[in-house]
Amino acid sequence: MNATIAPVELSAADRCDRCGARAYIRVVLPGGADLLFCAHHGRTHEPALRERAVHFQDETGQLTGTPGTAPDGER
């Protein structure tokens, strides 16, 4: 069975299942259950999530600014 999953934009009301921060990543698992993650937890668990997901929705591109792990001199 190959179902098409219509992307639904995540909103500020969508919260990370791990820590409660705003969700920027939605993972749909076989069977239709979905998990929501903030950018931090989504990136931390991304390899394992992508292996199991039937759909991986990443909206972290909405985040702006210099990451805290940027090299010195990058602003």
TORTIBA-799646 format. One record per residue: residue number from 1; chain; y, x, z of N, C-alpha, C in turn. Coordinates in Angstrom, 1 decimal. Layout:
+-----+------+---------+--------+--------+----------+---------+--------+---------+--------+--------+
! pos ! unit ! n.north ! n.east !   n.up ! ca.north ! ca.east !  ca.up ! c.north ! c.east !   c.up !
+-----+------+---------+--------+--------+----------+---------+--------+---------+--------+--------+
! NUM !    A !       Y !      X !      Z !        Y !       X !      Z !       Y !      X !      Z !
...
+-----+------+---------+--------+--------+----------+---------+--------+---------+--------+--------+
END
This chain:
+-----+------+---------+--------+--------+----------+---------+--------+---------+--------+--------+
! pos ! unit ! n.north ! n.east !   n.up ! ca.north ! ca.east !  ca.up ! c.north ! c.east !   c.up !
+-----+------+---------+--------+--------+----------+---------+--------+---------+--------+--------+
!   1 !    A !    -1.2 !    0.8 !    0.0 !      0.0 !     0.0 !    0.0 !     1.2 !    0.9 !    0.0 !
!   2 !    A !     2.2 !    0.6 !   -0.9 !      3.4 !     1.4 !   -1.0 !     4.6 !    0.5 !   -0.9 !
!   3 !    A !     5.1 !    0.3 !    0.3 !      6.3 !    -0.6 !    0.5 !     7.6 !    0.2 !    0.3 !
!   4 !    A !     8.6 !   -0.5 !   -0.2 !      9.9 !     0.1 !   -0.3 !    10.7 !   -0.3 !    0.9 !
!   5 !    A !    11.3 !    0.6 !    1.5 !     12.1 !     0.3 !    2.7 !    13.6 !    0.4 !    2.4 !
!   6 !    A !    14.3 !   -0.7 !    2.5 !     15.7 !    -0.7 !    2.2 !    16.5 !    0.0 !    3.3 !
!   7 !    A !    17.3 !    1.0 !    2.9 !     18.0 !     1.7 !    4.0 !    19.1 !    0.7 !    4.6 !
!   8 !    A !    19.1 !    0.8 !    5.9 !     20.1 !     0.0 !    6.6 !    21.0 !    1.1 !    7.4 !
!   9 !    A !    22.3 !    1.1 !    7.1 !     23.1 !     2.1 !    7.7 !    23.1 !    1.9 !    9.2 !
!  10 !    A !    23.0 !    3.1 !    9.9 !     23.0 !     3.1 !   11.4 !    24.4 !    2.8 !   11.9 !
!  11 !    A !    24.6 !    2.2 !   13.0 !     25.9 !     1.9 !   13.5 !    26.0 !    2.5 !   14.9 !
!  12 !    A !    27.2 !    2.4 !   15.5 !     27.4 !     3.0 !   16.8 !    26.6 !    2.2 !   17.9 !
!  13 !    A !    26.1 !    1.1 !   17.6 !     25.3 !     0.3 !   18.5 !    23.8 !    0.9 !   18.5 !
!  14 !    A !    23.4 !    1.7 !   17.5 !     22.1 !     2.2 !   17.5 !    22.1 !    3.5 !   18.4 !
!  15 !    A !    21.1 !    3.5 !   19.3 !     21.1 !     4.6 !   20.3 !    19.8 !    5.4 !   20.2 !
!  16 !    A !    19.8 !    6.6 !   20.5 !     18.7 !     7.5 !   20.5 !    17.7 !    7.1 !   21.5 !
!  17 !    A !    16.4 !    7.0 !   21.1 !     15.3 !     6.6 !   22.0 !    15.0 !    7.6 !   23.0 !
!  18 !    A !    15.5 !    8.8 !   22.8 !     15.2 !     9.9 !   23.8 !    16.3 !   10.0 !   24.9 !
!  19 !    A !    17.6 !    9.9 !   24.5 !     18.6 !    10.2 !   25.5 !    19.7 !    9.1 !   25.5 !
!  20 !    A !    19.7 !    8.2 !   24.6 !     20.7 !     7.2 !   24.6 !    22.0 !    7.5 !   23.9 !
!  21 !    A !    22.2 !    8.7 !   23.3 !     23.3 !     9.0 !   22.5 !    23.3 !    8.2 !   21.2 !
!  22 !    A !    24.4 !    8.2 !   20.5 !     24.4 !     7.5 !   19.2 !    23.4 !    8.1 !   18.3 !
!  23 !    A !    22.6 !    7.2 !   17.6 !     21.6 !     7.6 !   16.7 !    22.1 !    7.9 !   15.3 !
!  24 !    A !    21.7 !    9.0 !   14.7 !     22.0 !     9.3 !   13.3 !    20.8 !    9.5 !   12.5 !
!  25 !    A !    19.6 !    9.4 !   13.1 !     18.4 !     9.5 !   12.3 !    17.4 !    8.4 !   12.7 !
!  26 !    A !    16.9 !    7.7 !   11.7 !     15.9 !     6.7 !   11.8 !    14.6 !    7.1 !   11.2 !
!  27 !    A !    13.5 !    7.0 !   11.9 !     12.2 !     7.4 !   11.4 !    11.3 !    6.1 !   11.4 !
!  28 !    A !    10.8 !    5.7 !   10.2 !      9.9 !     4.6 !   10.1 !     8.5 !    5.1 !   10.0 !
!  29 !    A !     7.7 !    4.6 !   10.9 !      6.3 !     5.1 !   11.0 !     5.4 !    4.1 !   10.3 !
!  30 !    A !     4.2 !    4.5 !    9.9 !      3.2 !     3.6 !    9.3 !     3.0 !    2.4 !   10.2 !
!  31 !    A !     3.0 !    1.2 !    9.7 !      2.9 !     0.0 !   10.4 !     4.3 !   -0.6 !   10.7 !
!  32 !    A !     5.4 !    0.1 !   10.3 !      6.7 !    -0.5 !   10.4 !     7.5 !   -0.2 !   11.6 !
!  33 !    A !     6.9 !    0.4 !   12.7 !      7.7 !     0.7 !   13.9 !     8.7 !    1.8 !   13.5 !
!  34 !    A !     9.9 !    1.7 !   14.1 !     10.9 !     2.7 !   13.9 !    11.4 !    3.4 !   15.1 !
!  35 !    A !    11.8 !    4.6 !   15.0 !     12.3 !     5.4 !   16.1 !    13.7 !    5.9 !   15.7 !
!  36 !    A !    14.6 !    5.9 !   16.7 !     16.0 !     6.3 !   16.5 !    16.3 !    7.6 !   17.3 !
!  37 !    A !    17.0 !    8.5 !   16.7 !     17.3 !     9.8 !   17.4 !    18.7 !   10.2 !   17.1 !
!  38 !    A !    19.3 !   10.8 !   18.1 !     20.6 !    11.5 !   17.9 !    20.4 !   12.7 !   17.0 !
!  39 !    A !    21.4 !   13.3 !   16.6 !     21.3 !    14.5 !   15.7 !    20.5 !   15.6 !   16.4 !
!  40 !    A !    20.7 !   15.9 !   17.7 !     20.1 !    16.9 !   18.4 !    18.5 !   16.7 !   18.5 !
!  41 !    A !    18.1 !   15.5 !   19.0 !     16.7 !    15.3 !   19.1 !    16.0 !   15.1 !   17.7 !
!  42 !    A !    16.7 !   14.5 !   16.8 !     16.2 !    14.4 !   15.4 !    15.8 !   15.8 !   14.8 !
!  43 !    A !    16.8 !   16.7 !   15.0 !     16.5 !    18.0 !   14.4 !    15.4 !   18.8 !   15.2 !
!  44 !    A !    15.4 !   18.6 !   16.5 !     14.4 !    19.2 !   17.3 !    13.0 !   18.8 !   16.9 !
!  45 !    A !    12.8 !   17.6 !   16.6 !     11.5 !    17.0 !   16.3 !    11.3 !   16.8 !   14.8 !
!  46 !    A !    12.2 !   17.2 !   14.0 !     12.1 !    16.8 !   12.6 !    10.8 !   17.2 !   11.9 !
!  47 !    A !    10.3 !   18.4 !   12.1 !      9.0 !    18.7 !   11.3 !     7.9 !   17.8 !   11.6 !
!  48 !    A !     7.7 !   17.5 !   12.9 !      6.6 !    16.6 !   13.3 !     6.9 !   15.1 !   12.8 !
!  49 !    A !     8.2 !   14.7 !   12.9 !      8.5 !    13.4 !   12.5 !     8.3 !   13.2 !   11.0 !
!  50 !    A !     8.7 !   14.2 !   10.2 !      8.6 !    14.1 !    8.7 !     7.1 !   14.0 !    8.3 !
!  51 !    A !     6.3 !   14.7 !    9.0 !      4.8 !    14.6 !    8.7 !     4.3 !   13.2 !    8.9 !
!  52 !    A !     4.8 !   12.5 !    9.8 !      4.2 !    11.2 !   10.2 !     5.0 !   10.0 !    9.5 !
!  53 !    A !     6.2 !   10.2 !    9.1 !      7.1 !     9.2 !    8.7 !     6.8 !    8.6 !    7.3 !
!  54 !    A !     7.0 !    7.3 !    7.1 !      6.9 !     6.8 !    5.8 !     8.3 !    6.7 !    5.2 !
!  55 !    A !     9.3 !    6.9 !    6.1 !     10.7 !     6.9 !    5.7 !    11.5 !    7.7 !    6.8 !
!  56 !    A !    12.3 !    8.6 !    6.3 !     13.1 !     9.4 !    7.2 !    14.6 !    9.3 !    6.7 !
!  57 !    A !    15.4 !    8.6 !    7.5 !     16.8 !     8.3 !    7.2 !    17.7 !    9.2 !    8.0 !
!  58 !    A !    18.4 !   10.1 !    7.4 !     19.2 !    11.1 !    8.1 !    20.7 !   10.9 !    7.7 !
!  59 !    A !    21.5 !   10.5 !    8.7 !     22.9 !    10.2 !    8.5 !    23.7 !   11.2 !    9.3 !
!  60 !    A !    23.2 !   12.4 !    9.6 !     23.9 !    13.4 !   10.3 !    25.1 !   14.0 !    9.5 !
!  61 !    A !    25.1 !   13.7 !    8.2 !     26.2 !    14.1 !    7.4 !    27.5 !   13.5 !    7.8 !
!  62 !    A !    27.5 !   12.4 !    8.5 !     28.7 !    11.7 !    9.0 !    29.4 !   12.5 !   10.1 !
!  63 !    A !    28.6 !   13.4 !   10.7 !     29.2 !    14.2 !   11.8 !    30.1 !   15.3 !   11.1 !
!  64 !    A !    31.3 !   15.6 !   11.8 !     32.2 !    16.6 !   11.3 !    32.5 !   17.6 !   12.3 !
!  65 !    A !    33.1 !   18.6 !   11.9 !     33.5 !    19.7 !   12.9 !    32.6 !   20.8 !   12.8 !
!  66 !    A !    32.9 !   21.9 !   13.5 !     32.1 !    23.1 !   13.5 !    31.0 !   23.0 !   14.6 !
!  67 !    A !    29.8 !   23.2 !   14.2 !     28.7 !    23.1 !   15.2 !    28.9 !   24.2 !   16.3 !
!  68 !    A !    28.4 !   23.8 !   17.5 !     28.5 !    24.8 !   18.6 !    27.8 !   26.1 !   18.4 !
!  69 !    A !    26.8 !   26.1 !   17.4 !     26.1 !    27.3 !   17.1 !    26.6 !   28.0 !   15.9 !
!  70 !    A !    27.8 !   27.7 !   15.5 !     28.4 !    28.4 !   14.3 !    28.7 !   29.9 !   14.7 !
!  71 !    A !    28.5 !   30.7 !   13.7 !     28.7 !    32.2 !   13.9 !    30.2 !   32.4 !   14.3 !
!  72 !    A !    30.4 !   33.5 !   15.0 !     31.8 !    33.9 !   15.4 !    32.7 !   34.0 !   14.1 !
!  73 !    A !    33.9 !   33.5 !   14.3 !     34.8 !    33.6 !   13.2 !    34.7 !   32.3 !   12.2 !
!  74 !    A !    33.7 !   31.5 !   12.3 !     33.6 !    30.3 !   11.5 !    34.2 !   29.2 !   12.3 !
!  75 !    A !    35.2 !   28.6 !   11.7 !     35.8 !    27.4 !   12.4 !    36.1 !   26.4 !   11.4 !
+-----+------+---------+--------+--------+----------+---------+--------+---------+--------+--------+
END
